[in-house]
Amino acid sequence: MNTVHNKDIGTKQKALAINLDPKIYGSFAEIGAGQDVAANFFKAGGSSGTIAKTMSAYDMVVSDAIYGALKVRRYVSEPRLMAMLEHEYGLLIERLAIQRGDSTTFFAFSDTVSALNYQKTNEAHGWMGVRFQLEPNGAFNDVVLHVKLLDNDNVLQQQAVGILGVNLMYACFYYHQTPPVFLLSLMDELSHDRIQIDMIRFEGPDFAKVDNRLMSLHLVKYGFSNAAVFGPDGKNQQPSEVLHKKHIVVIRGRFRPIINVHLDMLNTGVKQFIQEADVDKSQIVVIAELTLQSLKERNADETAEIDEKDFLDRVDILCSLGQTVLISNFHEYYKLVAYLSKITKLKMGVVLGYPNLEYIFSEEHYKDLPGGILEAFATLFSRKVKLFIYPTLRDGIIWNCLRFYPPPHLIDLYRYLIANNKIEDIRHYNENNLHVQTDRVLELIKQGADGWEEYVPAEVAAMIKDRCLFGFHCEVNPAREDIAATDDNSGPILDTA
């Protein structure tokens, strides 16, 4: 195995290396545009030592007969992929384990991919995964990913899938000990304008120390995707699977740590969003967003590496409160809305503090756009999007939408947005929260000052104390550290009634 990324190894060399390894043996099952993966192994030479079987269950009826009918008939989906891996790997063990199990590390590669149709009207994407052993007779591991295909040509998309599949296979057997190298190698002979990988998950005994939340962070950090999502249980999720046909309420923050103000913002913002006439409260997903910039803000050097422990500390708390977390590379709000608008057509709510309203109306942030602030606002407010503004206390005065005065030449634009129900003050907020600032709470935690606990939820205070988070001086409780990753975090603290 390798711990250093060798970019000079081409697709054919990778496929040949696997073909010439006498221990690696398995099957390929591909649906749709994924036919090029097995083809690369055949073309490399020596494939008889690697491939027990290849197949393509292209017809839906045939696919159902082999892998079982889906409750929701979406054949390019994670459930279909997992059914394929389960079936094909099971057949290998059933038919070949006795004969060659003592000398073989079995694998099952599967993908289900939809490339561009003739009219170019569909979403080109796919699911890909490998179930594999690293030792003969050993337990299996899974690596599963979701890919978006960006080439504007069907044949080029199929070619990209073939390259990605070989990269994935090679990484499973040769880069499995170094997840960052594993991820980087997936783009060998590819580029970010050809594919995006917006979800990857590592499971199995050989990945026991891999934190999939960090893998989500790395996808965005390495530019594999502009955004990644994981749920309260810490499991990576494909954004479209979670957010498709949903109302989305999003709050952006550093959450270092999350304090009572954040929860009050969310609770009051969500309650007002539910009251909108065109909102179905049974279809709402609430998201806490962390941007890459917010993860770097603690460093004086903007080029410094992200502190992964600090990231996980914040995420652990958000997950403990039942939050779905979005990591993004969208510094501007209009970019975030543009991204989410491609996933759902339903109304969205953005909850933000008054200072962010001032930020949004600062034209200096849109200098790179040909249309300036109007171009940004056309994206931010073009669809069913509404901003809910949480007030700020300054010099004894509560600042909200009614007190906001944009530059004179933008006043009419601002009044238009207010009149058309695009911006609204959050009502019924807890005024006591306005005296609390996150940075001040963080300082109190670091100093071990009395009374900081009253500014954060009880669950958060307990985690900070037990695990010595955010500079709190204490001795780490090993028992709490061990169970942190296995806690049942499915019960959100948000009151959306």
Beta strands, then each sheet from edge to edge (+ up, - down):
strand 1: 24-32
strand 2: 51-55
strand 3: 105-114
strand 4: 125-132
strand 5: 141-149
strand 6: 195-203
strand 7: 227-230
strand 8: 236-237
strand 9: 247-252
strand 10: 284-291
strand 11: 324-328
strand 12: 348-353
strand 13: 385-390
strand 14: 392-394
strand 15: 397-399
strand 16: 423-425
sheet 1: 2+ 1+ 3+ 4- 5+ 6-
sheet 2: 8+ 7- 11+ 10+ 9+ 12+ 13+ 16+
sheet 3: 14+ 15-
end
